[in-house]
Amino acid sequence: MARRQPGRVVDPGAGTLARLARYPFLPEAGDHPGLPALEELLLERVYANARAAGRERVRLAIEEASVPAPPLSPASPARELLEELLAYVYARILVSALADPYVVRRHALAEAVRAREHLMRETDGRSLAAAAGALELDFAPKGDEFSAHFTQFLKHSVHLKDAEWKLVSQRLMRGQVLMSAHVASRLVQEALRRRIETELPKRLSEEVADAVEPDIAALREAARIRKEAYSVEGFGKVDLTCIPPCMRNILGSLQRGENAAHNARFAIVTFLHKIGMSSEEIMQLFAQAPDFREDLTRYQVEHITGVSSGTSYSVPGCDNLQTFNLCYADELCRTKTRDGRARVRYPGDYYRYVLEAKKEVDAIVARLPLAHPERLAMAAALHYPTLLRLREAAARVERVDAARARRAVEEKRVPLEIEEGKIVVPEKDPATILLFLDSVHVRAP
């Protein structure tokens, strides 16, 4: 930042300052002559309000994934505009000091949504085009619309999963996508979110980290409380390790803090409700999504599960999931019955097969610790004869001498391996373990 006399707030041009207060990510923001030196921002009393606003900005991002977007114009007081700009700078410092990926995602979303709120108030398309340009988007104003090359549209709409964001749903003319301000600003929001997620956290000097430590203590606690309140631990009888790949993919996206399309959210809610998860527990899974709003999510989840609507919706079948590009079929998904029909016709079938096998495997593991037991569970889910053998082995597991079993493997009397004190279930032929359990060498005298 440029140095200036500490304690003086300079108004070097209200129009420019108002624009930078609305869009502090513009490249010229860092060169604005009204900005104090970093040391002054961190320590001078005159900037206490800006620091408090920056701290509040991060707190709101953590707790609500939103940041206020008050109207800011050249008519606004110069001090208010400068403090709004500095609050953004200080918030980035705090987020960098926290160095928490969850906080980075929440901050990035909140700031991006704030920027879009300002863009939607603009009456001059050049403002939106300038904001887009700062994010390497070439949006050309065309009256009330904007045009962009289809490759730019694809780059920044790839994470927007609903059908309205597919290229085939857009108006194309000679390789250019024609967009309304609503669509263009949404792409700017997505580009800014990704930019911030990529830029942060910044490496801070020891002096800066020490200066902001008093402010980040409360924010760190807010993040901890938020994450613990929506932990995915302890869902009782529901076993998330048994869910099919389609649901695992949606759930993984949510837990990585990515947005999921409406069809994906509907599918995961109906599925989790079907296998016994409560609306509150489903809410906890959605909490990592960057656009999570508890009130809106609660309304949607309780409507789908029938809590508020009185109608409990069915889980989409595999054919519907394929239609919406949500199918990630694995070997079990593709298995057939003897008469050639699909064994898995909806996600609940997959879950039932794996859960049934896993319960038998868990009984064996309780007696004889195994590494990679999921391999045996999947083998049994794939082949009914293997499941029958697994049941028999589980019923006789109390007759197994675990110490003698490990010793047989350690002495290389059987073609198995030991990993961290556990007998490894072979990857290529997991059912080998069942033959091992039948061996007289592991039966108690």
C-alpha positions as CSV (number, residue, x, y, z in Angstrom):
1,M,0.0,0.0,0.0
2,A,1.1,3.6,-0.6
3,R,2.3,5.4,2.4
4,R,0.6,8.6,3.6
5,Q,0.3,10.7,6.7
6,P,-1.2,8.5,9.5
7,G,-4.5,9.7,10.9
8,R,-5.7,11.6,7.8
9,V,-8.5,10.2,5.7
10,V,-8.1,11.4,2.1
11,D,-10.9,11.8,-0.5
12,P,-9.0,11.6,-3.8
13,G,-12.2,11.2,-5.8
14,A,-15.5,10.1,-4.4
15,G,-16.6,8.5,-7.7
16,T,-13.6,6.3,-7.9
17,L,-13.6,5.5,-4.2
18,A,-17.3,4.5,-4.4
19,R,-16.6,2.1,-7.2
20,L,-13.7,0.5,-5.4
21,A,-15.8,0.2,-2.2
22,R,-18.4,-1.7,-4.2
23,Y,-15.8,-3.8,-6.1
24,P,-12.6,-4.0,-4.0
25,F,-11.2,-6.8,-6.2
26,L,-10.6,-4.3,-9.1
27,P,-6.9,-4.1,-9.9
28,E,-6.7,-0.4,-9.3
29,A,-7.9,-0.7,-5.7
30,G,-4.4,-1.6,-4.5
31,D,-3.0,1.7,-6.0
32,H,-5.6,4.0,-4.6
33,P,-3.9,7.0,-3.0
34,G,-6.3,7.0,-0.1
35,L,-5.1,3.7,1.3
36,P,-2.9,3.7,4.4
37,A,0.2,1.6,4.8
38,L,-0.3,-1.9,6.1
39,E,1.2,-1.1,9.5
40,E,-1.2,1.9,9.9
41,L,-4.2,-0.2,9.0
42,L,-3.2,-2.8,11.6
43,L,-2.3,-0.4,14.4
44,E,-3.7,3.1,14.0
45,R,-6.7,4.0,16.0
46,V,-8.2,6.0,13.1
47,Y,-8.7,2.7,11.3
48,A,-10.3,0.8,14.3
49,N,-13.7,1.0,12.6
50,A,-12.4,-0.5,9.4
51,R,-10.8,-3.3,11.4
52,A,-14.0,-3.9,13.3
53,A,-15.9,-4.0,10.0
54,G,-13.5,-6.4,8.5
55,R,-13.7,-8.7,11.5
56,E,-17.5,-8.6,11.3
57,R,-17.3,-9.3,7.6
58,V,-15.5,-12.6,8.3
59,R,-17.8,-13.5,11.2
60,L,-20.8,-13.1,8.9
61,A,-19.2,-15.1,6.2
62,I,-18.5,-18.0,8.7
63,E,-21.9,-18.0,10.3
64,E,-24.2,-16.9,7.4
65,A,-22.1,-17.1,4.2
66,S,-23.2,-13.5,3.5
67,V,-21.8,-10.0,3.7
68,P,-24.0,-6.8,3.7
69,A,-24.0,-4.9,0.4
70,P,-25.2,-1.4,1.4
71,P,-25.7,1.1,-1.4
72,L,-22.4,2.9,-2.0
73,S,-22.3,5.9,-4.3
74,P,-20.2,9.1,-4.8
75,A,-22.7,10.8,-2.5
76,S,-21.8,8.5,0.4
77,P,-19.4,9.9,3.0
78,A,-15.8,9.5,2.0
79,R,-14.9,7.9,5.4
80,E,-17.7,5.3,4.9
81,L,-16.4,4.4,1.5
82,L,-12.8,4.2,2.6
83,E,-13.7,2.0,5.6
84,E,-15.7,-0.3,3.4
85,L,-12.7,-0.8,1.1
86,L,-10.3,-1.3,4.1
87,A,-12.7,-3.7,5.7
88,Y,-12.3,-5.9,2.6
89,V,-8.5,-5.7,2.9
90,Y,-8.5,-6.5,6.6
91,A,-11.0,-9.4,6.1
92,R,-8.5,-11.0,3.7
93,I,-5.8,-10.6,6.2
94,L,-7.9,-12.3,8.9
95,V,-8.9,-15.1,6.6
96,S,-5.3,-15.7,5.7
97,A,-4.3,-15.7,9.4
98,L,-7.0,-18.3,10.1
99,A,-5.7,-20.5,7.2
100,D,-8.9,-22.7,7.4
101,P,-10.2,-24.0,4.0
102,Y,-13.7,-23.9,5.3
103,V,-13.4,-20.2,6.2
104,V,-11.8,-19.5,2.9
105,R,-14.8,-21.1,1.0
106,R,-17.3,-19.2,3.1
107,H,-15.5,-15.9,2.8
108,A,-15.1,-16.4,-1.0
109,L,-18.8,-17.1,-1.5
110,A,-19.9,-14.2,0.8
111,E,-17.8,-11.7,-1.1
112,A,-18.8,-13.0,-4.5
113,V,-22.5,-12.8,-3.6
114,R,-22.0,-9.3,-2.3
115,A,-20.3,-8.2,-5.5
116,R,-23.2,-9.6,-7.5
117,E,-25.7,-7.7,-5.4
118,H,-23.9,-4.4,-6.3
119,L,-23.7,-5.4,-10.0
120,M,-27.5,-6.0,-10.1
121,R,-28.0,-2.4,-9.0
122,E,-25.9,-1.0,-11.8
123,T,-27.6,0.9,-14.6
124,D,-24.6,1.2,-16.8
125,G,-23.4,-2.1,-18.4
126,R,-19.8,-0.8,-18.4
127,S,-19.6,-1.4,-14.7
128,L,-20.4,-5.1,-15.0
129,A,-18.1,-5.4,-18.0
130,A,-15.3,-3.8,-16.0
131,A,-15.8,-6.1,-13.0
132,A,-15.8,-9.0,-15.4
133,G,-12.6,-7.8,-17.0
134,A,-10.9,-7.7,-13.7
135,L,-11.6,-11.4,-13.5
136,E,-10.4,-12.1,-17.0
137,L,-13.9,-12.3,-18.5
138,D,-14.5,-10.4,-21.7
139,F,-18.1,-9.4,-21.5
140,A,-19.1,-6.8,-24.1
141,P,-22.2,-4.7,-23.4
142,K,-24.9,-5.0,-26.1
143,G,-27.7,-2.7,-24.9
144,D,-29.3,-4.4,-22.0
145,E,-27.4,-7.6,-22.7
146,F,-23.8,-8.9,-22.8
147,S,-21.9,-11.1,-25.1
148,A,-19.0,-13.5,-24.4
149,H,-17.3,-16.2,-26.3
150,F,-18.8,-19.6,-25.5
151,T,-15.5,-20.9,-24.1
152,Q,-15.6,-18.2,-21.4
153,F,-19.2,-19.1,-20.6
154,L,-18.3,-22.8,-20.3
155,K,-15.3,-22.1,-18.1
156,H,-17.3,-20.2,-15.5
157,S,-20.6,-22.1,-15.7
158,V,-19.1,-25.6,-15.3
159,H,-19.8,-25.6,-11.6
160,L,-23.4,-24.4,-12.1
161,K,-25.2,-27.7,-12.5
162,D,-28.8,-26.7,-13.2
163,A,-30.1,-27.1,-16.7
164,E,-30.4,-23.3,-17.2
165,W,-26.6,-23.1,-17.2
166,K,-26.0,-25.7,-19.9
167,L,-24.6,-24.2,-23.1
168,V,-27.5,-25.7,-25.1
169,S,-29.9,-23.6,-23.0
170,Q,-28.2,-20.3,-24.1
171,R,-28.6,-18.1,-27.1
172,L,-25.6,-18.5,-29.4
173,M,-24.6,-16.3,-32.3
174,R,-21.4,-16.9,-34.2
175,G,-19.7,-18.4,-31.2
176,Q,-20.9,-15.7,-28.9
177,V,-23.3,-16.3,-26.0
178,L,-25.9,-13.6,-25.5
179,M,-26.6,-13.0,-21.8
180,S,-28.8,-10.9,-19.6
181,A,-27.3,-8.9,-16.7
182,H,-28.7,-11.6,-14.4
183,V,-26.7,-14.4,-16.2
184,A,-23.6,-12.3,-16.7
185,S,-23.5,-11.2,-13.0
186,R,-23.9,-14.8,-11.9
187,L,-20.8,-15.8,-13.9
188,V,-18.9,-12.8,-12.4
189,Q,-19.9,-14.1,-9.0
190,E,-18.6,-17.6,-9.8
191,A,-15.4,-16.2,-11.3
192,L,-14.8,-14.1,-8.2
193,R,-15.5,-16.9,-5.8
194,R,-13.0,-19.1,-7.5
195,R,-10.4,-16.3,-7.7
196,I,-10.6,-15.7,-3.9
197,E,-10.5,-19.4,-3.2
198,T,-7.3,-19.6,-5.3
199,E,-5.7,-16.5,-3.8
200,L,-6.3,-17.2,-0.1
201,P,-4.8,-17.9,2.3
202,K,-1.8,-15.5,1.7
203,R,1.4,-16.1,3.6
204,L,1.6,-13.5,6.4
205,S,4.7,-12.2,8.1
206,E,5.1,-13.0,11.8
207,E,4.5,-9.3,12.7
208,V,1.2,-9.2,10.8
209,A,0.1,-12.6,12.3
210,D,0.8,-11.3,15.8
211,A,-1.0,-8.0,15.2
212,V,-4.3,-9.8,14.2
213,E,-4.2,-12.6,16.7
214,P,-6.6,-10.9,19.1
215,D,-9.1,-10.6,16.3
216,I,-8.9,-14.1,14.9
217,A,-9.3,-15.9,18.3
218,A,-13.1,-15.3,18.3
219,L,-13.3,-16.1,14.5
220,R,-11.5,-19.3,15.0
221,E,-14.0,-20.3,17.7
222,A,-16.9,-19.3,15.5
223,A,-15.6,-21.5,12.7
224,R,-15.1,-24.4,15.2
225,I,-18.6,-24.1,16.6
226,R,-20.1,-23.9,13.1
227,K,-18.2,-27.0,11.9
228,E,-19.0,-29.0,15.0
229,A,-22.7,-28.1,14.8
230,Y,-22.9,-29.6,11.4
231,S,-20.5,-32.5,11.8
232,V,-21.3,-35.6,9.8
233,E,-20.3,-37.9,12.6
234,G,-22.6,-40.3,14.5
235,F,-25.6,-40.9,12.3
236,G,-26.6,-44.1,14.2
237,K,-28.0,-46.9,12.2
238,V,-27.3,-45.2,8.8
239,D,-24.0,-46.3,7.4
240,L,-22.7,-43.8,4.9
241,T,-19.9,-46.2,3.8
242,C,-22.5,-48.3,2.1
243,I,-24.0,-45.6,-0.2
244,P,-23.9,-46.1,-4.0
245,P,-21.4,-44.1,-6.1
246,C,-24.0,-41.7,-7.4
247,M,-24.9,-40.6,-3.9
248,R,-21.3,-40.7,-2.8
249,N,-20.4,-38.3,-5.6
250,I,-23.1,-35.8,-4.6
251,L,-22.2,-36.1,-0.9
252,G,-18.5,-35.6,-1.7
253,S,-19.3,-32.5,-3.6
254,L,-21.2,-31.0,-0.7
255,Q,-18.5,-31.9,1.8
256,R,-15.8,-30.4,-0.4
257,G,-17.8,-27.1,-0.3
258,E,-19.1,-27.3,-3.9
259,N,-22.5,-26.5,-5.0
260,A,-24.8,-29.3,-6.2
261,A,-27.5,-28.9,-8.8
262,H,-31.2,-29.0,-7.8
263,N,-31.7,-32.5,-9.2
264,A,-28.6,-33.7,-7.2
265,R,-29.9,-32.2,-4.0
266,F,-33.3,-33.7,-4.5
267,A,-31.8,-37.1,-5.1
268,I,-29.5,-37.1,-2.1
269,V,-32.3,-35.8,0.3
270,T,-34.8,-38.5,-0.8
271,F,-32.2,-41.2,-0.6
272,L,-30.9,-40.3,2.8
273,H,-34.4,-40.0,4.1
274,K,-35.3,-43.4,2.6
275,I,-32.4,-45.2,4.5
276,G,-33.4,-43.7,7.8
277,M,-31.7,-40.3,8.2
278,S,-33.6,-37.6,9.9
279,S,-34.2,-34.1,8.4
280,E,-31.8,-32.6,11.0
281,E,-29.1,-35.1,10.1
282,I,-29.6,-34.4,6.4
283,M,-29.3,-30.7,7.2
284,Q,-25.9,-31.3,8.7
285,L,-24.6,-32.8,5.5
286,F,-25.6,-29.7,3.5
287,A,-23.9,-27.3,5.9
288,Q,-20.6,-27.5,4.1
289,A,-22.1,-26.3,0.8
290,P,-20.8,-22.8,0.2
291,D,-24.3,-21.4,-0.4
292,F,-25.7,-23.0,2.7
293,R,-28.5,-21.1,4.4
294,E,-30.1,-22.9,7.3
295,D,-33.6,-21.4,6.8
296,L,-33.8,-22.2,3.1
297,T,-32.2,-25.6,3.4
298,R,-34.5,-26.5,6.2
299,Y,-37.5,-25.5,4.2
300,Q,-36.3,-27.6,1.2
301,V,-35.3,-30.7,3.2
302,E,-38.5,-30.7,5.3
303,H,-40.6,-30.3,2.2
304,I,-39.0,-33.2,0.4
305,T,-39.1,-35.5,3.4
306,G,-42.7,-34.7,4.1
307,V,-42.2,-33.0,7.5
308,S,-43.9,-29.8,6.3
309,S,-45.6,-30.9,3.1
310,G,-47.2,-34.2,4.2
311,T,-45.8,-35.9,1.1
312,S,-42.6,-37.9,1.2
313,Y,-41.0,-38.0,-2.3
314,S,-39.6,-41.2,-3.8
315,V,-35.9,-41.7,-4.5
316,P,-35.2,-41.3,-8.3
317,G,-34.5,-44.5,-10.1
318,C,-31.2,-45.3,-11.8
319,D,-32.8,-44.4,-15.2
320,N,-33.7,-40.9,-14.0
321,L,-30.2,-40.4,-12.5
322,Q,-28.7,-41.3,-15.8
323,T,-30.9,-38.8,-17.5
324,F,-29.6,-36.0,-15.2
325,N,-25.9,-37.1,-15.6
326,L,-25.8,-38.1,-11.9
327,C,-25.0,-41.8,-12.5
328,Y,-21.5,-43.1,-11.7
329,A,-22.1,-46.8,-12.0
330,D,-19.6,-49.3,-10.7
331,E,-19.4,-53.1,-11.0
332,L,-22.2,-53.7,-8.5
333,C,-24.5,-51.3,-10.3
334,R,-24.1,-53.3,-13.5
335,T,-24.7,-56.7,-12.0
336,K,-27.7,-58.8,-13.4
337,T,-30.0,-61.4,-12.1
338,R,-30.1,-64.9,-13.6
339,D,-32.9,-63.8,-16.0
340,G,-30.8,-60.8,-17.1
341,R,-32.6,-58.0,-15.2
342,A,-30.6,-55.3,-13.4
343,R,-30.1,-56.1,-9.7
344,V,-29.7,-52.4,-8.9
345,R,-32.6,-50.4,-10.2
346,Y,-32.5,-47.5,-7.7
347,P,-29.9,-46.4,-5.1
348,G,-31.6,-48.2,-2.2
349,D,-30.9,-51.6,-3.9
350,Y,-27.2,-50.9,-3.8
351,Y,-27.3,-49.7,-0.2
352,R,-29.2,-52.8,0.9
353,Y,-26.8,-55.2,-0.8
354,V,-23.7,-53.6,0.6
355,L,-25.1,-53.0,4.1
356,E,-26.2,-56.6,4.4
357,A,-22.7,-57.9,3.5
358,K,-21.0,-55.3,5.7
359,K,-22.9,-56.4,8.8
360,E,-21.5,-60.0,8.4
361,V,-18.0,-58.6,7.7
362,D,-18.2,-56.4,10.9
363,A,-19.0,-59.6,12.9
364,I,-15.8,-61.2,11.6
365,V,-13.7,-58.1,12.1
366,A,-14.8,-57.9,15.7
367,R,-13.1,-61.2,16.3
368,L,-10.3,-61.1,13.7
369,P,-9.1,-57.6,12.8
370,L,-8.9,-57.2,9.0
371,A,-7.3,-54.5,6.8
372,H,-9.5,-53.4,3.9
373,P,-12.6,-55.3,5.0
374,E,-14.7,-53.3,2.5
375,R,-13.2,-55.5,-0.2
376,L,-14.8,-58.6,1.3
377,A,-18.1,-56.7,1.8
378,M,-18.2,-55.7,-1.9
379,A,-17.3,-59.2,-3.0
380,A,-20.3,-60.5,-1.1
381,A,-22.6,-57.8,-2.4
382,L,-21.6,-58.7,-5.9
383,H,-22.1,-62.5,-5.7
384,Y,-24.8,-64.1,-3.7
385,P,-22.9,-67.4,-3.2
386,T,-20.1,-65.4,-1.6
387,L,-22.6,-63.7,0.7
388,L,-23.9,-67.1,1.8
389,R,-20.3,-68.3,2.6
390,L,-19.7,-65.0,4.4
391,R,-22.8,-65.6,6.6
392,E,-21.6,-69.1,7.5
393,A,-18.1,-67.7,8.4
394,A,-19.7,-65.0,10.6
395,A,-21.8,-67.5,12.4
396,R,-18.7,-69.6,13.3
397,V,-16.4,-66.7,13.9
398,E,-16.3,-67.3,17.7
399,R,-14.3,-70.5,17.0
400,V,-11.5,-68.5,15.3
401,D,-8.3,-68.1,17.3
402,A,-7.1,-64.6,16.2
403,A,-3.6,-65.0,17.6
404,R,-3.1,-68.3,15.7
405,A,-4.5,-66.8,12.6
406,R,-2.0,-63.9,12.6
407,R,0.8,-66.2,13.4
408,A,-0.1,-68.4,10.4
409,V,0.1,-65.3,8.2
410,E,3.3,-64.0,9.7
411,E,5.0,-67.4,9.3
412,K,3.9,-67.4,5.6
413,R,1.9,-70.6,5.9
414,V,-0.9,-68.9,4.0
415,P,-0.6,-66.5,1.0
416,L,-1.9,-63.5,2.9
417,E,-0.2,-60.3,4.3
418,I,-0.1,-58.3,7.5
419,E,-0.7,-54.6,7.6
420,E,-0.4,-52.7,10.8
421,G,-1.2,-55.8,12.8
422,K,-4.2,-56.7,10.7
423,I,-4.6,-59.5,8.1
424,V,-5.1,-57.9,4.7
425,V,-8.1,-58.8,2.6
426,P,-6.7,-59.5,-0.9
427,E,-7.7,-57.0,-3.5
428,K,-8.0,-59.5,-6.4
429,D,-9.7,-62.3,-4.6
430,P,-11.2,-61.1,-1.3
431,A,-13.1,-64.4,-0.7
432,T,-9.7,-66.0,0.0
433,I,-10.2,-64.8,3.5
434,L,-13.3,-67.1,3.8
435,L,-11.1,-70.1,2.9
436,F,-8.6,-69.0,5.5
437,L,-11.3,-68.9,8.2
438,D,-12.4,-72.4,7.3
439,S,-8.8,-73.6,7.7
440,V,-8.2,-76.0,10.7
441,H,-5.1,-73.9,11.5
442,V,-7.2,-71.0,12.8
443,R,-9.8,-73.0,14.8
444,A,-9.5,-72.9,18.5
445,P,-8.7,-76.3,20.0
